[in-house]
């Protein structure tokens, strides 16, 4: 009898924990395939000039969970994806003065993130192909619930391609940019967002434990 009560108690604790564990896609800015600004440390403009631009989009992390994966959508201006490429991912805290990207709290350099052609075309220029990128982080990053952060995704060091981060209209509250024409981070005057997903870990161990919990409780009730 004591064992049965203990099993029920442990199961109760499990279900309480499972209610707090909201795994999977926590932030979801779906793409709106009509364009996207360049987010590239080095590219050649249509006028033959070398240029650069960084982009960042803000989000609010809804629960006290860990960030393990960053997914994003983008395309290449001349529709020529490179064989090898490098991306830099950064997370910023908003600065107190104007809310734009401030202190960097996490940075990773991702070599050849998983890139998949979606089959869609972006309705701009020569209608380049849309790509979906998946970038697992080296280690989970803990972010506070209800705090605002900025995510930066930028292609690094490949002047032969011009990566453009695809637009989204999920929140439609603008984005931040930094390039050679502005002295510091600036906010776009237009609405819109950038297309990305933030992923927290799936609680596989909790799910398996919960299933075992239910089976064990049922077997003990049957035996009684």
N, C-alpha and C positions, 0 to 999 in steps of 0.2 A: 504493500500500500504506500509506504513512504517513497519507494522508487517511482511509482506512478505519479504521485504528487510532485516529485522532483522533475519528472519529465514534462509535466504540464507547465510547471513554473518556467523551465528553460524555454519551452515553446512560446510561452507568453512573452518572454524577453526577446526572443527572435523576431516575433511579429512586430513588436514595438520598434526594434532596430530596422526592420525591413521597411516600415512606413517612413523612416527618416532617410533611407537610402534611395535617392532618386537618380538612378544610373542612366547612362546613355547620353543622348543629345540634350545638353543643358541650354545652349544658345544656338539658335538656328536662323541664320539670315539666308534665305533661299535666293538663288540668282534670278536676275531680271535681264535676259540676254539682249540688251540693246546697246551695250558698250561698257566702258570701264576705263578709269585713268591709269596711266603708267605707274608702276611701282618697281623701279629698277635702278640700281646704283650706277649703271653705265649703259647708255644706248645712243643710237644715232637718230636724229630727227629727220623728218621728210625733207628738211632743207640742208641736210648733210652735216649738221652740227652735233657735237657730242654733248649729251645732257644727262641729268639724273633727277629722280624724284622718289620720295618715300611717302607712303600712305599709312594711315591708321584709322581704325573705326572703334567707337566706344561700345561698351556693353556693361550690363549689370549681371553679376553672378548670383543666381537666385537662392542657392543653398550653400551650406558649409561642406562642400565636397572638393575633390581634387581634379585638376585638369590633367588629362593624360594624352589627348590627341587633339590636333588642330586640322580641320579639313577646310578647303577653300576652292573656289572656282576662278578660273582665269583663262586668258588667251594670249596669243602672240600677234603683235601688230602686223607683221608680214606673213603670218601663218606658217612660220618655220620653227617649230619646237626643236630645241637642241637635244643632242644625244645625251649629254650630261649637263646638269645644272645644279646650282646651289642657291638655297633660299635662307634668309635670316628671319627668324621669328622673334619678336620682342613683345613683352608685356610692360606697360607703363602705368604708373599711378597718375591721376590728373593733378596738375599743379594748382595750387590754391588761388593763384592770381586770376586765371581765366578758364580753368578746367581742361586745358589742352594737355597733350602728353608731356609728362614731366620726368620723374625718376623711373629709370629702368629697373624693374624688379625681377625680370627673368629674360634671358636671351639664349637662343639655340641656333646653331648653323646646321641646316638640314641638307645633306648631299643626296641628290636624286630622290626626292619624295615620290611615292607611288603616284603616277600620273595616268589617268584614264580618259580617253576621248568619250564624251557623252553622246555623240551623234548629232548634237545641235550646233547651229551656226550662230555667231553673234551678228546682229544686224547693224554692222558698221563697216565702211570701206569695202574690202574684198570678201566680206562675210567669213572671217576666220573661224576655225573650229573651237568649240568650247572644251575645256579640260577640267577634270575634277582631281584635286590633289589631296593626298592623305599623309599627314606628318605626325607619327607617334613621337612623343617627347621622351628624352632619355630618362627622366625621372618625373614623377607627378609634381605638380605645382599646386599648393594650397592657396585658395582665394577666399576672401571673406564674403559671406552672404550680404546682399544688398549694397555692396560697395561698387563704385564705378571704376572700370579699367579701360585701357586702350590696347588694342591688338594691332601690331604692325607685321605685315608680310611683304618682303621685298626680295626680288632676285638680285644676286650678288655677282659682280665681276665678269659678266659676259656681254661684251659690246656687240656681238653678232646677232643678238636677239633683243626684242623689246617686249618684256612681260607686262601685261595689263591685268589688274585685279578687277574682276567683273563686278558690276553694280548689283544692288539689291534695293528693294523698297519696303523691307520688312518693318523697320522702325521709321525710316524716312526722316531722320533727324540730322543729316549731314555727316561729314567726315573731316579728318585733319590731313594736311599735306605739308611737305617741306621740300623745297627745291632751290635752285640757284637764284631764283627771282625774289625770294622772301628771306629775311634774316633769321626767322625762327618759325616754329610750327604755327600754321594759320588754319582757320576754319573756313570751309567752303560756304559760299553765299547761297548755294542751291541745296535743295533737299536730296535725299537719297542715302544709301548705305553701301557697304561692300559685302560681298557674298562669302560667308564662312559658317562653319559649325565648330562648336566647342564640345568636347566629349569628356565625360567622367567615366570611371571604371564600372563595368558591370559587376554586381555583387554575386558572382557565380557561387562562391563558397556559401554565402547566406542562403541562396536558393536551394542548393543541394542539402544543406543542413535542415532547412525548413521542411523539405520533402521527407527526409528521414524522421524528423520530429513527428510529422503527421502520421506516418506509417507506424511508428513505435507506439504512439498514443492509441491508435485504433486497435493495434494488436493486443495491447494491455486491457482495453475495454472489452474486447471480444473474449479474452481469457477470463476476465472477471465474470 
